[in-house]
Amino acid sequence: MSPARRKTVIGNWKMHGLAAQLCEVERLAAALRRARPAARVAICPPATLIHRAAELAADSPLEIGAQDLHPEPFGARTGDLGAEMLHDAGARLAILGHSERRCDHREDDALIARKVEAALRAGLIPVVCVGETAAERAEGRALRVVSAQVRASLPHALRGREFLVAYEPVWAIGSGATPGPEDIAEVHAAIVRAMAPLGHAPVLYGGSVRPENARALMAIPGVDGVLVGGASLKADDFLRIVRAAERTGEGAMVSGPPE
Ligand code: PGA
């Protein structure tokens, strides 16, 4: 995979953001309208803000996504949200299988595969997260664990469809630590091999991506972009990461967004 491929930068706000924080989406959308980025850029706010965020991002290159969904479209599922509802609210992609869902809500690969099918049914682009724990890496099992997650959480229905995979080592999320470049390149190559029967999809890296390290991370062979948690909450930080993507991806912004 060429490092010059168009990059993707996705922000995951997790359980952060009240209506007051929508000004960050507004600033981001305005900067991207001016800059016309070559990179693909999306923000996944909490579900409560998707509708308003999508309105603020209208007619801009900024896409809005969801962080999870229920595999069924509608039904007696108190507190859950189906893929069709999230699409109706303005989401165009959906993060699925994030390690915080896998750990906190005991989501397994089979459930995540059903969620991916639900996303496809509703017209949402799935962004499927995989990644090993610190113990699995210490035991030398990182490649095996991640490859198995890819094979089991990506359903056959993805064949020929648009989707993304995000490699997020659990121990790198929110910790300030990142794997070395060789380790990231090795895992990304293993992901490409494991998903080969389905076709090709961009593979993002996630876990402690910051404006300071984004450019180096996106220069690693096989890294098609980044999934950003904490550093996506402020438009200024996130825009610096988008600019880093521009410098490592193909083409350049017509004019850079303000930092
Ligand atoms: P972080 O989170 O950038 O805050 O480490 C990444 C993620 O969980 O997607």
Residues whose N, C-alpha, C, O or C-beta is under 5 A from the ligand:
A	BS01	PGA	N12 A172 I173 G174 S175 G206 G207 S208 V209 L227 V228 G229 G230
